[in-house]
Every structure is written in structure tokens, then in C-alpha cells.
Amino acid sequence: MTDLPYVVTTSRRLDPELVARAQQWAERLGAPYVPRDDRSLTKLCAAEGVEAALTVTPLRVGLVVPAEDVEYFFHPSMARTRVRNIRDGMGDPMVRAMQLQPGDSVLDCTMGRAVDATVASSVVGEQGSVVGYEAHPLVAALTIEGLQSYEIEGLGVQEAMRRIDARHGDCREVLPTLEARSFDIVYFDPFFQHTVEQSQAMQPLRRLGLHEPIPAATYEEARRVAKRAVVIKRRREQDAPQLPAAARVVSGGGSRIEYVVLGPVGRDEPADPGQG
Ligand SMILES: C[S@@+](CC[C@H](N)C(=O)[O-])C[C@H]1O[C@@H](n2cnc3c(N)ncnc32)[C@H](O)[C@@H]1O
């Protein structure tokens, strides 16, 4: 995990309600609250000897790294566009790889900003369920809060976000505690190893999140927990020697993404992933 010391503060506007919210965030995260005192974030961070400031403003809560001109905040990103594509019959490569149906249960082991989890939640609907784990405590806290409070109109996206059971936790530790065959689909989207063409939208999350590769033993645990399939997003033709054999690969459409589909324990061949 990227170790990024930070304090919690507010925007420059003097507002007791913002101060109270910032103090709540500080308490929740176990980070120091520091009054803004009309300072720039660069000055404030320098004075406090930290690299970053979680800044509570009327607009949003975001972690600003002034020296890198980076801000991380919760945003559903492409979730709405992907849900619209599905509604318009264009499908979605992740949903195809999962062969996701209304009523399915999904465990997202690398939740991040829960964009994939939101798309999955939209497809499985009220009869289904999506549980997501995120290892980084701050990313997890912002996603848990964002999923419950972010407002977005139309297509049932907001409702899909609210239904996600988002938790802080490391899937390497969580998976061994779960019952066998307790989720239809277990999903992983770890960071790609090569960053060259990484989307700009992913950069702030990449700065914060956990980068250690998922070990083979964790994928085996996932196969035990999955009823139907384990689905792993990766970059096309990327070396992934830690993946078990008997994997089937589903194309991510025109992009350089692909999905590795593994069958559950006891079944060598994954379920037919359908068209790629
Ligand atoms: C590429 S991002 C996932 C993006 C996500 N699919 C989305 O739609 O927003 C990878 C995320 O997985 C998290 N992560 C990495 N290893 C993890 C682990 N062992 N357990 C839980 N989360 C992990 C990282 O901190 C990061 O937030």
C-alpha cells in the first residue's frame, strides 16, 4: 500500500458545519484534523510535515497531494455510460465475461471506486447482491461514503450504487474466511503492471491503492468461494504467471483489456463465457 501521510482539513471557507464534518472524517480515519486557517494546501501540508490533505469542501471530500497536483475523490466515472450501453443492447465486456444475470451474487475483491461493482449491481438488480472489498482504508472510506451519498440521475444507477455492500478489507485475508460456493461470481481487477497507457482517470487511485500482485493462493481461494466463475480483468497479453491453468480468456471488445475466467474448484473448465 502506498504510504501517504495526510491530515484532514476543510476548504478555505469558514463554515462550522464543514469543520464538524472534517473532524468526523478525521476521527473515523484516525488522522489528525488541522484547521485550514486560510492557508494554501501546499503551505498547510508543509507546516504539518505531510504530503497530502483530505479536504472537506461543500462540493466533495477529496485527498489532495499538492506537490503532484493530484486529487483523489469518489466518482462513478464510466458506470452510467456502461449501464446505458447495456440498456441499449450493446452489452458490456465485464458483464459478458461474468455471464451476469438478474439475481446473481457478486463478490468484488478489488473494489476501488466501485465502478465495476456499480455496473454489476445494476445488472443483478434488487434480487441479486454485490459485496465489495477495498484494502486501502481511505479509498474504502470514500467509496463507502460515496456509494451512499453520490447523486446521479436516471437508469437506476444511483439505486444500484446504494445497494452495494461496500467494506474495508484485504481480499487475501477475507476470502479464506468465506464459505465455499457462497457467491456466483468472484471478481478481481488489480492494477495493471504497466502504467504507460493507463487512463488519466485511474491515476489518482493508482497513487493511493494497493499494488501488490494477487497471489495464486488467493485465486484458488476465490475458486473455492465461487459457485460459477472467478473473473479477472487484465491487460491483453500481459504475463500473469500467477494465474492457474485451465483459464479461459474473454476479449474486452476493442480495448486492450481482457478477462480471464476460471471455473470453480472441482470444475476445470469455466462456464462458457459466451461471445467475447
Ligand atoms: C484497478 S483498481 C480497481 C478499480 C475498480 N474495479 C473500479 O471499478 O473502481 C484496484 C483496486 O484494488 C485495490 N486492491 C488491491 N489489492 C487488494 C486486495 N488484496 N484486497 C482488496 N483490495 C485490493 C486497490 O487498492 C485499488 O483500489
The ligand as an ORCA input file, in Angstrom:
! r2SCAN-3c Opt
* xyz 0 1
  C      -7.637     -1.088    -10.595
  S      -8.355     -0.662     -9.064
  C      -9.983     -1.362     -9.176
  C     -10.969     -0.448     -9.813
  C     -12.382     -0.958     -9.654
  N     -12.615     -2.172    -10.403
  C     -13.394      0.094    -10.008
  O     -14.297     -0.217    -10.790
  O     -13.305      1.224     -9.495
  C      -7.647     -1.798     -7.922
  C      -8.119     -1.572     -6.503
  O      -7.948     -2.783     -5.776
  C      -7.421     -2.480     -4.509
  N      -6.723     -3.690     -4.045
  C      -5.539     -4.180     -4.469
  N      -5.219     -5.316     -3.814
  C      -6.254     -5.565     -2.974
  C      -6.536     -6.600     -2.027
  N      -5.651     -7.580     -1.804
  N      -7.712     -6.576     -1.335
  C      -8.612     -5.571     -1.561
  N      -8.378     -4.543     -2.412
  C      -7.231     -4.536     -3.122
  C      -6.515     -1.285     -4.748
  O      -6.255     -0.566     -3.542
  C      -7.339     -0.494     -5.767
  O      -8.229      0.380     -5.131
*
